[in-house]
């Protein structure tokens, strides 16, 4: 039986036909992911997404729409626990860049890649959701933020 899903937020950010990804180290591998991370206590999904983008890429970001909600279960390893994630992926407006800002631990760099490059590197994606979120964005999937309600 899977444990309760961990809530994460992610950003699908396009600029001039390229998408913002982060290159990160995870379990000894160098992988690509959208700027993403775990929701923290007392923050909204939108606030969490904006925070994660800044911490992982040094770019300011304002979520404007929900691309989708995704559940993914990490393949179980013999010695590891079963883990699943509930990802809320947003698109929105890219803001200012802080090139001297220190990135989160484990993040090597922020990179811009076009859709074909992202598809071609799928074996280096942290999860299958990297490609799925981008494809859903390219298909025009957008949901109003009013869909989400936060009670403090």
C-alpha positions as CSV (number, residue, x, y, z in Angstrom):
1,X,0.0,0.0,0.0
2,X,1.3,3.5,-0.9
3,X,1.8,6.1,1.7
4,X,-0.2,9.3,1.7
5,X,1.0,11.4,-1.3
6,X,3.4,14.3,-0.8
7,X,2.1,17.6,-2.1
8,X,4.4,19.3,-4.6
9,X,4.2,22.4,-6.8
10,X,5.9,22.9,-10.2
11,X,6.2,25.6,-12.8
12,X,6.0,25.2,-16.6
13,X,7.7,28.4,-17.8
14,X,8.1,29.2,-21.5
15,X,10.1,32.0,-22.9
16,X,10.6,32.4,-26.7
17,X,9.9,28.7,-27.4
18,X,12.2,27.5,-24.6
19,X,11.3,26.1,-21.2
20,X,13.0,26.7,-17.9
21,X,14.3,23.5,-16.2
22,X,16.7,22.9,-13.4
23,X,19.5,20.4,-13.5
24,X,19.7,18.7,-10.2
25,X,21.5,15.9,-8.4
26,X,19.2,13.2,-7.0
27,X,20.4,9.9,-5.6
28,X,23.7,10.2,-7.4
29,X,22.2,11.0,-10.8
30,X,22.1,14.4,-12.7
31,X,18.5,14.9,-13.8
32,X,16.2,17.6,-15.3
33,X,13.0,18.8,-13.6
34,X,10.8,21.8,-13.8
35,X,11.4,24.2,-10.9
36,X,9.4,22.2,-8.3
37,X,9.3,21.2,-4.7
38,X,7.2,20.5,-1.6
39,X,4.5,22.7,-0.3
40,X,5.4,24.2,3.0
41,X,3.1,24.7,6.0
42,X,0.8,27.8,5.9
43,X,1.5,28.7,2.2
44,X,-0.9,28.5,-0.7
45,X,-0.2,26.4,-3.7
46,X,0.4,29.5,-5.7
47,X,2.8,31.0,-3.1
48,X,4.7,27.7,-2.9
49,X,5.1,27.5,-6.6
50,X,6.5,31.1,-6.8
51,X,8.9,30.4,-3.9
52,X,10.2,27.1,-5.4
53,X,10.9,28.8,-8.8
54,X,12.9,31.5,-7.1
55,X,14.8,29.1,-4.8
56,X,15.7,26.7,-7.6
57,X,16.2,28.9,-10.6
58,X,16.8,32.5,-9.3
59,X,13.8,33.7,-11.4
60,X,10.8,35.4,-10.1
61,X,7.5,33.9,-11.2
62,X,3.8,34.7,-10.9
63,X,1.5,31.7,-11.4
64,X,-1.4,32.7,-13.6
65,X,-3.1,29.3,-14.4
66,X,-3.1,25.7,-13.3
67,X,-1.9,23.4,-16.1
68,X,-2.9,20.2,-14.2
69,X,-2.9,18.1,-11.1
70,X,-0.9,14.9,-11.4
71,X,-0.4,11.8,-9.1
72,X,2.8,9.8,-9.6
73,X,4.2,6.9,-7.6
74,X,7.9,6.5,-7.5
75,X,8.9,2.9,-8.4
76,X,9.6,1.0,-5.3
77,X,13.2,0.0,-4.6
78,X,13.9,-3.1,-2.5
79,X,15.3,-1.1,0.4
80,X,13.2,2.0,0.1
81,X,9.8,3.1,1.1
82,X,6.9,3.5,-1.3
83,X,6.4,7.1,-2.2
84,X,3.8,9.0,-4.2
85,X,3.4,12.6,-5.1
86,X,0.5,14.9,-5.9
87,X,1.8,17.6,-8.2
88,X,0.1,20.9,-8.9
89,X,1.7,22.4,-12.1
90,X,1.3,26.0,-12.9
91,X,2.1,28.3,-15.8
92,X,2.4,32.1,-15.6
93,X,4.5,35.2,-15.9
94,X,8.3,35.2,-15.7
95,X,9.7,38.1,-13.7
96,X,13.2,39.4,-12.9
97,X,16.3,37.2,-12.7
98,X,18.7,37.3,-9.8
99,X,21.8,35.8,-11.4
100,X,23.9,36.0,-8.2
101,X,21.3,34.3,-6.0
102,X,22.4,31.0,-4.5
103,X,20.3,28.1,-5.6
104,X,18.8,25.4,-3.4
105,X,21.0,22.5,-2.3
106,X,21.2,19.9,-5.0
107,X,20.3,22.3,-7.8
108,X,23.3,22.6,-10.2
109,X,21.9,25.2,-12.6
110,X,18.9,26.6,-14.3
111,X,18.7,25.7,-18.1
112,X,16.5,26.7,-21.0
113,X,15.6,24.0,-23.4
114,X,13.2,23.8,-26.3
115,X,10.5,21.1,-26.5
116,X,12.5,18.8,-28.7
117,X,15.5,18.9,-26.4
118,X,13.2,18.1,-23.4
119,X,11.7,15.2,-25.3
120,X,15.2,13.9,-26.3
121,X,16.4,13.9,-22.7
122,X,13.5,12.1,-21.2
123,X,15.7,9.4,-19.8
124,X,17.3,12.1,-17.6
125,X,14.0,13.5,-16.3
126,X,13.4,13.3,-12.5
127,X,9.9,11.9,-13.2
128,X,7.7,11.3,-16.2
129,X,5.7,14.4,-15.0
130,X,8.4,16.7,-16.5
131,X,7.4,15.7,-20.0
132,X,3.7,15.3,-19.3
133,X,3.4,18.8,-17.8
134,X,5.1,20.4,-20.7
135,X,3.0,18.5,-23.2
136,X,-0.2,19.5,-21.4
137,X,1.0,23.1,-21.5
138,X,1.7,22.9,-25.2
139,X,-1.8,21.3,-25.7
140,X,-3.2,24.5,-24.2
141,X,-4.4,23.1,-20.9
142,X,-5.1,25.9,-18.5
143,X,-7.4,26.1,-15.5
144,X,-8.3,29.3,-13.6
145,X,-6.6,29.7,-10.3
146,X,-10.1,30.2,-8.8
147,X,-10.4,26.5,-9.0
148,X,-8.1,26.4,-5.9
149,X,-9.3,27.5,-2.5
150,X,-6.9,28.0,0.5
151,X,-8.2,28.3,4.0
152,X,-5.6,29.4,6.5
